[in-house]
Amino acid sequence: MKIGFDAMGGDHAPTETVKGAVDALSLIQGEIVLFGDELKINKELQQYKYDKERISVVGTTEVIENDDKPVKAIKTKSDSSMVVGMKALRKGEVDAFVSAGNTGALLAGSLLKVGRIKGISRPALCTIYPTMSGASVLVDAGANAECKSRNLVEFAYMGSLYAERVIGIQNPKVALVNIGAEETKGTPLYIETHQMLKETDLNFVGNVEGRDVPSGMVDVIVADGFTGNIILKLTEGVALSIVKELKNQIMKNTIGKIGGLLLKGNLGAFKKQLDYTEYGGAPLLGVNGLVVKAHGSSNAKAFMNAIKYAYIGVESNLVAEITEKIKTMPAFETSVEIES
């Protein structure tokens, strides 16, 4: 197996990307192919001891920046680390591709250079969402701000498979994010989607309200990308605020410091559960090849875990599973025309 990795993507590339790739070798079998500036990458690699047979470099001369217009960048920067990496994925030269680069460009490139799975109208970002009972998956986490009912049903199918094959959740419980538990709640889009999900063979358990999302009462959280991204960013912000304020309270006085020492192990486990670097990245499900989007501010640990989850996705044959599963989705008649 070969995992392709955009060594120039992210705020701390190539320092953190290269370190993350080297660290990932202990978690996976197979090889890692680094795409990017060959001189810079090799300079970073010289700092580490690793199996030289398991990391190779494909030199590129361009980088897609965060302020580049996505489609234009994909079309004009043909020798960028992102474009060359996705072309390698399409040709089968790598089995997955991981990047922390420009999100819009990665989405555009996935569609233009790799293509969609037949039957999927819109790919979606699927991220692991930490909960009180472990982890759920959130889909869509930001790829599609506006959706049709069929798109949301597709997200549910893909998210369910990801939860089962990659996270290891058997018969995952699927729920639709809404403003109330009743099936008549929400906008016409969500009311219609609810009825459509009831007709599928998924383990659909109904609507889930925002306050219940962190509890872990459901395994697959389905939303349009606008709502899903707000849920994700709000949760990250609240988690960081809680950890910061907890630390402030502990350090206020001697008793608090003593209590903090006694609870050090428990607090460390709590912080680890909320740490996005433990999960690494979000796969773009629905693309005819495994593409994983890592956080732009990722450190080496986050990149290491993004590579690990990409490896698990390939090992579990995720793309082929989605391709077959989507064929079983009912041919719904919706009240709106679905974009091709």
N, C-alpha and C positions, 0 to 999 in steps of 0.2 A: 504494500500500500504506500502511496505517496500523498502527503498533505502539502498543498501549495500554500505559501504564506507571503503576503505583501509586507516585505520588510521595511518599506518606506511609509506605510500607513500609520497614522496616529500622531499624537502630540510629542511623543518621546522616541520616535524612530530615528535611526535604527538601533539605538542603544538598548532600549527595553525589548524591542521586537526580537533582536538576535539573542539576548539572554533568555527570553521566554521560549524561543525555539530550542535552544540548548537544554534548558530545564525540562522541556516536554519530552525529550528522548527517553527519560526514565519512566514515563507514563504510557508510552505507546510503543508498538512495534512498527517496523517499516521505516520510511524515509520522510524527511522534510525538505521541500524545495523552496528556497528563498528567492523572491523576485525583487530586484531593485538595483541600486548603485553598487556595482561589484566591488569597487575600491573601498567604499565606506563599510559595506557588509563584511568583507574579509578582514578589515582592520579591527572590527568588533569581535569577530570570531577568533582572532589570534589571542584574545584574553582568556579563552576557555580550553579545557581539555575535554574532548568529546570524540566519538567515533566518526572519523572523517568520511567513512563510507555512507553515513546516514544523513548527512546534510550536504546539499549541493546548492550552488548559486547560479541563477539565470540573470545575467546582466541586462539592465534596461537604462535608458537615458533620460526618461521623463518621470515626473511625479504629478499626480492630480492633487491640487491643493484644495483646502476646505472652501475657499471662496470662488472656485471655478464653477461655471454653470454645468450641471451634470451631463446632459446629453451632448453638449458641445465638446466637453472635455473627453468623453468617451470616443467621439468621432474624430477629434483632432490630435489627441495625445495617444497615438497608436502604439508608441513604444514606452508607455508608462507601466509601472509595476502592476497596477490594477488590471489594465487591459490585457497585457501579455499573460498575466496569471489566469484570467478568465478564458482567454483563448486556449490556454493549455488544458483547462478543465473541459472545455467543449471537445477538444481533440482526444481526451482520455489520457493525456500525458501526466495529469495528476488526478486524484480521486476526490479531492475536496479543495476549496480555496477559502482562506481566512484573510480578512482585511479589517483594519480599523480606520480606513481612509474615508473620504467624503461619502456620507450615507447616500445622498441622492445619486451620485455617480455610480456607486456600487449597485443600487437598484436598477438604474438605467442600463448599466453594463450587463447585469445579469439577464435582462430581457433581450438586449440587442446582441450580445455575444454568446450567451448560453441558451436562452430560450425558455419557454414555459413548458410544463408538463401538459400533455393533451388533456383537456377537460377542466383545467384550472384557468379561470379568467383573470385572477389577480393574485400574485404571490404575496405572502405576508411574513412579517418578522415575528418569530416565536421566541420568547425569552423565558428563562426559568425565573419564577417569582417566589421568593422565600416566604413561608407562612409559619404559623404557630405549630403546625403539625409536620413540617418538613418543607416541601416545595410543590408548587403548582406550575403550570405553564400559562403564559399570557400571550394571546394571539388575536389580533394584530397589535404589535407594540409600536407601530408608527409608520408603516410603509404606505398605508392608504387612508388618507384623511376622510374621504367620502366613499361609502360603500353601498352596494345593492344587497338585497337579501341573500341572493345566491352566493355572493362573495363571503358573507358571514358563515353560511353553511359550509362552504369549502374550508374556511379557516377552522371550523369545528372539527371537520374530518382530519385535516392535517395536524392540528394540535393534539387530537386524541392519539394519533399514531406516534407522534413525537413523545408524548408522555409515556406511552406503553413501551416503545422500542428503545428509546434513549434513556429516559428517567427510570424505567422499570416499574411503572404503575400499572397493575393489572385492571382491565376493564375500567379505565378512568372515567370519573364523573364529569360530565360536560355541562357548563352553565353559561347563560347569556347575561352579560352585565346590563343591568336595568335600574330604574328608579324605584322599583317595587317588585315584590315576589309574584304578584298576580300576573297571569299571562295577558291580561288586557292593559297592562301598564306600558308607558313609553310612547315613542313616536310610531307612526304607521310602519316605518321600516322595521322596528324592533318587534312590534306585534306580529307582523307578517313572518319575520324570521323565526320567532318562537313557534308558530304553527308549523313551519317547514321542518324545524329541528325535531318536532314531535313525531314526524313521519319517517325519520331516519332510523337506522339500526344502531345509532350511537347510544351510549348510556347518558341520555340527556335528562337532567334533573330539574330543569326550569330556569328561572331567572335568579341572579345573585345580585344583591345590593352592594354598593361600594364598601359599606362598613363591614360586610362579611367576607370580602375578598381576602384580607390578611389572615383570616381564621383557619384557612385550609379546608373548609367544608366542601370545596369542589377541587377537582384536579386540573381542569382545563377551563380557563377564563376567556370567553369569546367577546370581542368588541371590535368596533371599527378602529382604525389606526389613530384617529384623533383622540378618542376616549381612552384607548389603551395606553397611548403615550403619556397622557395626563396622569393616569393611574400609576404608571411606572415612575415618572419623575416626582410626583407628589410623595409616593412611598419612600423613594430614596431620600428626599428632603426631610421628611418626618423622622426617618430612621437616624439620619445624621444628627438631627436636632436632639433627639432623645439621648443618643450616646454622648453627645457633647454636654448636655445639661446634667446627665447622670454623673459624668466625670467632675463637673463643677461642684455639684453637691457633695460628692465624696471628699473632694479636696478642701472643703470649707473649714473643717476643724479636725482635731486629733481623733475624735471618736469616729468620724466619717472615714478617715484614712485607715484606721484599724479595721473597720468594717469592710473597706475596699480590699484590704489585703486578704481578709477571710473569704471574700467572694471573688477573688481574682480569677479563679478557674471558671466559675460560672459566668462571670462577666465576659471573659474571653470567648467562651462558647457562644454567648449571645451575640457578641460583635461579629464573630465568624459567620453566624447564620445570616446576618444582614449584609455581609460584605459581597458586593457584586463581583469582585475579583475571583471568588470561589467558583463562579459559573462561566466567566469568560466572555461569552458572546451569544448572539442570537442568530440562529439559522434563518435564511430566507426561504421558507417553505413554498413549494409550488414551482420552483425553478428546476429545469431538467439537468441538475447537477447540484452538488451540495456546496452552497455558498454560506459562509458564516460572517456576520458583522460583529466585530469587537468594538467596545467602547473607545471613543477617540482618546480619552485620557488614560487608557489602560497602561498598567505597569507590567513587568515581566511575569508576575504571577497570573494576571488576568490573561495574558497571551498564552501562557502555558496551558491554562484550563480551556481556553478557546480551542486550541489545537487538540486537546484531549477529547472534548465533546464532538469536534469534527470527526475525529478518529472513530468514536463510538457510533456516530451517525452513518459513517461508511460501513463499519463492521456490521451494523444492524440492517444494512441494505435499505435505508430509509427512503431514498428517492424512488426505488423500484416498488417499495411497499405503498407509497402514496399513489404512484401511477396506477397500481392495480386497485387500490381501495376506492379511488375517486370514480372508477367505473361502476361501482355499486350504488353511487348516490342517485336518488330518485330524480327523474326528469321533471322538475317543478314548473308549473305555470305560475309566473309571478305577475304582479300588477305593474311592474316596470320593466323596460327593455334592458337586457344585460349587455354591457359593452363587451366587445370581442377583444 
